[in-house]
């Protein structure tokens, strides 16, 4: 038993014996005289507090009946002095009576600016002290949240000026505890609060700037991200934080200052997306590249040459950097960011260094003895999951770097991913079955399994699409029985994506029903994410089905998967948000059915339903265009929105269905019943098969259908188009059978160039001309020979091996086509050697030569182009200006034999400028000896060619867009060309009639081609920008012979 000092006993007895409030009020002052600070331990404070009693203190707090000769706040001041003195003890701070007085404390601090601060100073300070002590404990935090303290503290900081830092500290404590649950659905208080703090952060140049970093980080980390993202466009705080962080990160600062800035930048990109990094209109890429560099460096500094315990000291900082790297990789993969050669190389080098450090740490963790794994704490496991997650984002785009280390690490990553999936699924199912617990109660519960909050397997699915294509990684996955876990994952996500309405009780059936209630946004978002996950899993299974045919044919698991598809594909409607998932599940089912055709039973009705549903997907994709030509098919409007994602699957489905009908003939009966093989017969006409692919006559026709001539014409005048064309051509070479979605940009390009013949009417359905057939057979026209065909026919690779090799080369070539230590030939040869693998490495030289031949075959000049250039050059001086690295661009000039068609060729890699800088255009004018006003610029890019020509003061500009899809850009742009032409062959129509033929001097010819001859002897560096339209962009300038 704790001894109680005598003075405490006496005071407690006097307080209890007080017969009136006046006596107790007087006894309070005796306590200050008799009890020394040394005697006031926790037990003594409790005795005194209980002797005073909450009832008496509450009277003092609420009483307004103050004697005339006393200050008006005297009673409140005394009560608050007592409360603030005692609530520093946890037991008293969380006492029910203390918590009941929270509304009184809040009312006092809310009125801080209403009266004279001199009178309120003590009262307000002591109220804040009480609130702060209460907020330091979990029961107090819950009580504060329940009475709306978050919104009130936000209002105080936003609108008041006295002691607002105390309000902000309490607010940060609450949001750190409750996260998004601390905020209401109305975002206005949040925006007002953050706007004020962000403005202080932007303008403050003292040490407080770095304190505000931490406060902003806490607030943004806790916000309801979807609501804030949707409502932040008109707010000022995003740009204020951007400016403040730019100021911090571009200054010479120490670690203690840099760390909170990086954490704040991380949460900003998490809430607002990586696009937030491009706020600076003059230098939009600068902050993004700086942030990625700093985060990559920080990851290396924190992970390299450190023990795991040392790493965990700054785990929060490293995790924040991981967030930036993950989102940056995803953004760069969209190809919307136009980077220069040097920027690409620096970005790739920085990322590779960071992920090398991540792999090394994970390798050490994965090889620890089991006993050491058992002592890892919850935070340790979560951090390991964060490393696996960010590595998965890297592997989704880059699978060649550090391949050996990744393969060694793969079993550990799969085991961890599977563990988190099972934990996550168990928690979600438990939450779904739990009833009666409020959201707040759930937030207060103690976490049992830290791995249950992040499904690492879900995040690894994109990377696994790549990994299943590689033979070694696929073997590791199959040895780990990963396909079994993926099947469970598919079934789980199906339970979310396929929403089933609750069963209506019998008592409610037959009654008049109101409108169906809308699903909550959170539920809709979960359904969308699960559909995306299922698409990835389907692609993984497609890869395995194609590349491991024998395994799939004999596997019981894949038979179970096929049964799952038979039963569930018919449940999906072939429209709206389900159409992409429907197509993936249907085509996977067809591929499995083809491999397991021997197991099929004719009396299995589920197969019939599946076939009918799949046929419906294929059938509904096209309609006959009755309004124009009954022999023309158009993509259905319901498919057009998703056609980029559906097109390849549609053709693959057609091919596979044809094979299935051959292997299982009785299924054709259902095809006929479904109307799929119907024909339309007209008097005197041949039967029309509705689903034949259009016949082709040349590789170019396969590539671009009716737009081939136009594109090749422009390639002659635009090396940028050559680079862009190459990316299209390369994808076409690997077109036969695309089994995973990460040959991604092919879909948009093929949609733009192969099918869209309605250039002048983008709202009209996409047209596809049907071919007349003499028999009612399902037949797909064979595409023109591609590199995949050549590898199969001439070098005897299997189709799967040829496809993988081609796609691997193209992916790695586009990711890093630049290697300063090797020549173009050596670098490409090395890439082909890696892509072909050990089995076919000896073929790399021959394959590279065939690929190079095909590349420049597609870029060759057409007769029409040669004729046009000859006519133009007889009356005009011609110049070619191209952005890009010197040696790579000159290689194109050399192979395409362009130098004989132009008087001047300028490559930005040889000069200190690039388009749209006016200097490069003026330099061309100087070389040609003409005035800028007498020059006409011809190009396909508004932002470089037209804008640069206008900036240089050229006499006119001509825009020839490569695709009708970019025409809307003209309406939205401030840059307006003098002319817009559909084809480069229309150019002579707008040119002035020349007075006399142009006269070329020998000195000018020598001047023009000196740098060309020099550069042709230095060809070695591959152009990093072969796939970048901006950095490989060129334009054509012409002048009349007499300068008019």
ZABATOR-577509 format. One record per residue (C-alpha): x, y, z. Coordinates in steps of 0.02 Angstrom, whole numbers, plus 50000, padded with zeros to 5 digits. Layout:
<sites>
XYZ ...
</sites>
This chain:
<sites>
500005000050000 500635017349951 500985029250095 499995045350089 500865060950155 500035069050306 499715085850220 498785076650082 497725067250210 497285083350301 496805092750144 495775078250080 494855077550246 494505096350244 493865095650064 492695081250104 492075089750262 491655105950172 489785109150197 489565121650057 490335126949894 491045142149979 491945131350108 492595119749972 493175134649870 494155140850020 494855123450053 495565123149877 496735137449921 497295128250077 497915113949967 499115125749878 499825131250046 499945114550136 500405101850001 502145102549927 502535097149748 503615082849810 502105075349898 500995075549741 501305058449668 499975050049561 499115041849709 499055058049808 498335067549659 496965054749642 496495056349827 496425075349816 495475075049652 494145063449719 494005074149875 493685089749770 492425080549662 491935083049480 490245089749530 491005104949613 492245108249472 490855107049344 489875120349438 491375131749429 491575128549243 489775132049199 489335145649325 489095163349259 488565170349429 490185178849477 490295192149616 490365209849548 492085213349615 492845197449539 493485194549361 492125186749252 493135171049219 493755168049396 492735152249426 493215144749258 495025149149289 495055140349458 494195124949389 495355123749240 496885126249350 496335111349454 495905100649304 497505104649209 498545100649363 497755083749389 497425077549210 499275074949178 498985058149264 498325045149139 497045038249260 496295055549289 496465061249107 495375046549052 494165047449198 492355047149133 491975063649219 493495071749140 492975065548968 491225072048997 491925089649010 492735089248836 491325099448757 491615113248886 493485113648846 493115114348660 491875128548682 493165138848777 494535136748646 493305140248504 492945157348579 494775161848594 494655177048480 492965183248540 493555192748695 495085201848756 496555189848750 497235196448915 495705189949008 495635173648911 497485169448907 497565158249060 495855150249033 496225145748852 497965139348890 497335128049029 495905121748919 497165116948786 498225108448918 496735097948972 496305093448792 498115089048753 498235077648905 496595069348859 497175066948678 498735058048739 497735042448783 496655030848678 495025032848775 495245051648768 495585051048581 493995041248552 492995053448659 493705068248564 493275060348397 491495056748450 491145074948493 491835081248327 493505087848390 494345085348220 493195097448128 493245109848272 495145109648283 495215111948093 494065126948106 495085134548247 496715133248150 495945139547988 495035154648062 495885159648225 497585166648267 497835163148454 498665146948510 498185138148348 499735127148357 498985118148507 497415114648406 498475108348262 499465096648375 497865089048446 497195087248269 498765078248209 498665066448357 496885061648313 497145059248127 498705048848158 497655037748268 496065035948165 496635039147988 495225042047862 493935038247996 494395054748078 493675064847933 491895066947878 491225065947701 491285084847679 493035089247615 492865108047643 493595108347820 495065097947761 495415109247611 495285125047716 496475118247847 497765111447725 497685127247618 498195138047765 499595126347820 500205124347641 500285143147618 501325144547777 502415130347712 502695139147546 503125156147618 504045151447779 505935150447763 506355146047943 506555129148028 504665128848050 504545124647864 505185107247903 503985105348051 502565109447932 503195095447818 502805082847954 501115090647993 500575090847810 501175072947792 500105067447939 498555076247875 498715070147696 499115052447751 497485051847847 496315059647719 494965050647620 495995049947461 494615047547333 493605062347397 495115073747413 495765069047240 494085072747158 493865089447247 495635096347246 495715103347069 495135120747120 496115121347282 497725131147308 498635119347424 499315107147291 500295120847203 500825128647370 501545112047428 502355109647258 503235126447270 503745123547450 504465106347411 505365112747257 506165125847367 506705112647494 507295098947377 508295110547265 509225118147414 510745112047507 509945103547657 510395090347783 509625073447815 508455079547952 507745092247830 507705081247676 506825066347756 505175075047800 505175083247628 505315066447540 503935059247649 502805073847606 503185072047420 502775053547433 501065056347510 500685070047383 500955058347235 499975044947327 498465056447351 498535066847190 499455055147072 501155056846993 500445070346878 500575082247025 502465082646994 502205092046830 501525108446899 502915119146827 502355124146653 504085130346601 505055115046660 503745101646687 504945086846698 506235094446815 505385091046982 504855073446931 506595068346879 507355076347033 506135067347148 506475050347069 508345053247080 508265058347263 507145043747310 508265031447217 509805038247303 508935037847473 508455019547448 510255015147409 510925025147557 509725016847677 509874998947612 511664996547557 512954989747679 511764989747827 511054976547941 509184973747939 509014981748111 509914997248050 508804997947897 507234997148004 507715013148095 507185023047940 505915010747871 504565024147857 505685035047749 506185020647635 504375015347616 503925033047566 505275032447432 504595015747373 502915024147344 503695037247232 504675024247133 503175012847109 502045026747044 503435033846936 503765017246851 501915015146814 501835032646741 503385030946633 502685014546565 501185023846493 502355032446367 501545049346401 503165056846465 504335062946330 506125061646391 507745065946308 509095052946283 510135058546432 508605059546544 508085041846500 509795035046536 509925044046702 508185038446754 508515020246711 510215020446798 509475027846956 508045015446963 509165000646927 510325005647069 508875007047191 508154990147143 509844981847151 509914987347333 508144980747363 508554963847287 510144962347390 509204965647553 507824953447508 509114940447461 509914941747633 508214940847720 507674925847615 509244915947658 509154918547847 508944902647952 507134899248004 507494903748186 507934921648139 506344923348038 505334919348192 505964934748284 505454947048149 504204959248219 502604965448140 503444981048072 504864970548000 503644959547903 502694974547837 504304982347775 504824966347688 503124966347603 503434984247548 505084978947468 504254964547376 502854975947320 503984989147243 505074975747164 503504968747085 503164985747006 504924985546932 504754967746868 503114971946783 504124982946664 505924976246671 506294957646683 508054956646611 509064966846736 509804956346877 508854941346811 509884928446904 509614936947072 507754938847037 507594920346995 508474915647157 507314927147252 505714921847166 505244907147281 505364918547433 504334932047349 502994919647299 502914912147474 502734929347553 501444934847424 500424919147455 500514921647643 499854939447629 498474933947511 497824920847631 497944932947779 497094946847680 495704935447621 495404928747796 495274946247868 494094952347731 492964937247751 492954939547940 492484957847920 491104953247799 490374940747921 490544952148072 488994961848120 488644975248249 490384982848252 490495000848200 491845007448085 492605016648232 492635001048339 493534991948198 494825005648191 495135003948378 495424985248374 497154978448402 497914971548242 498284953048254 499134949848087 500044964448006 500134955147840 498244955047824 498134973047765 499154971647604 498854958247474 500584957247397 500024943647277 498754955547201 500134968247172 501304955247095 500054949546963 500674961446825 502464955646854 501914937546852 501194940246678 502984943346621 503744929946729 502644916246656 503314920346483 505114916846537 505484898246543 506554898246700 505404909146805 503884899646743 504704883346798 505004890546972 503184896046984 502544879046932 503714870147052 502994880947191 501234875947137 500854894347112 499454890146989 498474882847135 498584899047233 498144909047079 496584898747055 496054902447234 496454920747202 495374920447045 493914912947139 494084925647280 494094940547163 492624933147068 491624933647231 491934952447235 491854956947051 490244947247019 489034956347133 487524946147182 486004954847253 485484949347427 484094936347435 482394944347462 481494936947615 479894927547575 478874940347673 479494954247558 479244945247394 477824951347286 477794968647365 478014984447264 479854988547257 480655005447248 482195009447144 483694998347170 484895006347295 486565011547221 488115002547279 489305012347387 490825019847299 491985009047403 491084993247344 491154998947162 493015002547177 493324985247252 492344977247110 493364986946982 495014981747062 494474963547069 494004963846885 495744970546846 496534957046953 495534943546866 496084949846695 497904948546750 497624930946818 496784925846656 498294931946559 499464922246673 498454906546643 498434910146455 500324910846455 500444894346548 499124886346437 500064890946278 501834887646340 501504872346449 500254863246339 500694845746403 500514851046585 498844859246553 498194844346457 498534832546603 498214844346750 496744841646865 496874859646924 496674866446747 495184855046724 494444862746880 494844880046813 493974875746649 492444870046745 492454886446841 492464895946677 491084885046604 489974889046752 490344907646772 490694915246601 488844914146556 488444924146712 489354939346645 488434951546535 489334956146375 489254974846404 489864989246509 491214986746637 491144967646623 491534966246438 493444965746457 493354952846597 492084942846497 493234942346346 494764936946447 493814923146538 493004917346377 494624916346277 495534907846421 494124895246423 494324892146237 496204889546255 495934877246398 494554868546303 495724866346156 497064858446268 495844847646366 494734842746222 494974824246263 494114826746432 492554834946360 490904825946386 489534828846260 488154828846389 488964842646494 487704856646479 488894869246558 489994867846402 488524872246292 488124887746396 489954892846393 490104890646204 488514900346173 489114914446286 490814914846202 490044914746029 488964929246084 490534939046130 491284935645958 489654938345866 489174954645949 490844962845911 490334967245732 488734972645648 488284974445465 488294992745415 486544993045340 486585011945318 487985011545190 488534994745123 487794977945173 489484969845138 490344980545267 490554975945449 490764988945586 491354987045765 489824987745879 489645003645979 489604994046143 491324986846099 492105002346026 492525010246195 493504994646245 494124989246074 495944993146113 495884979646247 494724967846152 495434967645976 496854955346002 495764944146109 494434944145974 495644937945841 496404925345961 494654919546004 494234917345821 495794906945793 495534896345947 493674893745912 494124887445740 495314874745819 494044869545950 492704866345819 493934854945730 494404845345888 492624844345956 491484843545804 489844842145899 490094859745968 489794866345792 487954861945816 487854874945952 488774887345842 487424885145712 486044886445842 486804902645903 486714909845727 488594912445723 488864903845556 487384911845471 487604918445297 486654931545201 486204926245026 485694938644894 485094934844718 486604932144607 487834934744749 489024923144838 488694918645021 489404931545142 490314925345295 490194938545429 491784934545524 493214933745402 494734944645431 495044956245284 496214949345153 497904957645138 499064959644992 500674965745072 501524967845240 501124986245232 499274982645205 499284971245356 500094984945456 499085000145414 497724995145292 497255010445190 498415022745275 500045014345224 500465025745080 500155041245184 501285035645325 502715030145214 502635046545121 502845056045280 504235044745339 505295051745199 505115069245268 504985064745453 506225053845543 505115055445695 503765046445601 505065033445558 505385030345741 503535029945778 503245018645630 504595007045692 503705004845858 502135000145761 503074988845643 503994980145785 502374976245873 501644969545711 503124957745696 502574949745859 500704951245827 500314932945796 499634927345963 499784939946104 499414930946265 499744944146395 499264962546405 500984970046421 501334971546236 500194985846279 500385000546161 500074989246011 498224990146046 498065008846031 499185009745879 498324995445790 496635003145830 497205019845758 498045013145603 497304996445555 495434998345573 494955016645575 494465021045398 493225034245452 494495048145476 493245062045454 491935055145571 492645048845736 490895045245803 490515033045664 490785014545705 492475007745652 492294998945484 492964981945432 492574975645257 491954957545251 492584945645116 491504935045004 491734916245027 491184901644916 490844890045061 490084891045234 491704888345329 492514897845468 494164903845395 495394917045451 496514924345317 498344921245350 499274937245394 500794942445295 502444934345349 503164941945506 504764939345603 503834926745711 503394917045552 505204917945493 505854911545660 504654897045652 504834892345469 506674895545438 507464892945609 506234879845676 505754888745838 504044884445908 502754898045891 502824901446078 504724902546077 504734914145927 503404925246003 504294926646170 505984930146090 505284943945979 504304952146119 505774950946238 506944959346115 505724973346076 505334976646259 507164977746309 507654987546153 506345000846191 506745001246376 508595004146350 509165005146170 510675015546219 512335008346275 513785020446261 515075006446270 514414996846118 514005000645938 512234999645874 512554982745794 513404975445947 512074981646066 510634975045962 511544958645936 511754957146125 509904960346151 509434946946024 510644934746106 509794937446273 508054936646198 508374920246106 509114912046261 510464899046273 509524886946161 509524898346008 510924910646050 511914904645898 510544911745785 510664929445854 511734936145712 510584929745575 509004934945666 509674952445697 510074954545512 508334948745462 507544960645588 508594975145522 508074970945344 506234970945393 506434987145489 507084997045342 505984987845220 504484995745302 505335012845305 505875012345122 505365026745009 503875023744894 503915029044710 502665042844748 503805050144879 505315049544765 504325058344629 503705071644750 505445075344816 506175076444641 504845088944589 505025099444745 506915099644738 506945106044559 506155122344617 506475123644804 507875121644930 507435107445048 508025105245227 507695091245352 507745095045539 507615080645663 507705079145852 508685064645921 510425057645957 511665060645819 512285043445768 510605034945775 509755048045667 511175048045541 511005029245527 509215031645468 509755045145347 511065033245279 509965017745262 508505027645188 509695036745069 508965053645114 510495064445086 510245065144897 508515072644921 508925087045039 510045102145032 510265102345220 510025089745360 510155095545541 510125083445688 509845090845861 511135079045933 512465088645836 511845105645897 511525114446062 509655115846025 508185105145974 506435109045913 505425119145958 506895130745996 506895144045863 508795143545846 508805126845757 507625133645623 508625149645605 510205139245588 509405130145441 508975146945361 510765152645387 511485137145303 510285138945156 510635157545141 508805162745146 507715173845254 506585165045381 505065174245311 505355165145145 505335147745222 503905135445246 503965122545387 503125105445361 502905093745508 501725082445604 501895089245782 501035104945840 502105106945996 503795105345909 503655108345722 502265121145709 502655130045872 504515130545830 504205137045655 503085150645721 504355155345854 505715156845721 504625168545618 504535157245466 503395162545324 502155148445354 501865131845440 501035116045376 500355102745493 500105085145425 499435074545570 499885056245559 498185050845625 496455058345630 496415054545816 497565069545850 496485082145756 495545087345914 497225093245982 497165107745859 495555114345935 496275113546111 497965120946066 498525138946060 499675134345915 498805135845746 499685131145583 499485140945423 498885125245333 498285108045388 498425094545254 497815076745252 499305070245153 501045076245111 500645073444928 499465088344941 500945099644977 501215106044798 499445113144796 499855126144928 501605130844870 501865146544765 502335144344583 504235145844567 504935159244453 506465149544401 507345133144441 508425132944595 510305134544570 511395124744691 513225128944717 514605116644750 515105125444910 513365123444981 513335104944943 515005102645030 514405112845177 512815102745193 513585085545194 515205087945290 514435083345457 513505068945377 515085060945309 515925063145477 514485055345571 514295040545453 516015034945509 515505035645692 513915025345691 513885016045856 512635023145978 510845016445963 509515029845972 508675029446140 507245039246067 506725027145931 505065025446019 504885043446074 503955054545953 504605070646024 506425066546039 506485058445868 505435071345782 505885080045621 505185092845502 505455098845326 505845116645277 505755122645098 506175139045013 505895144744836 507395146844723 507225165644712 506835168244895 505025172944861 
</sites>
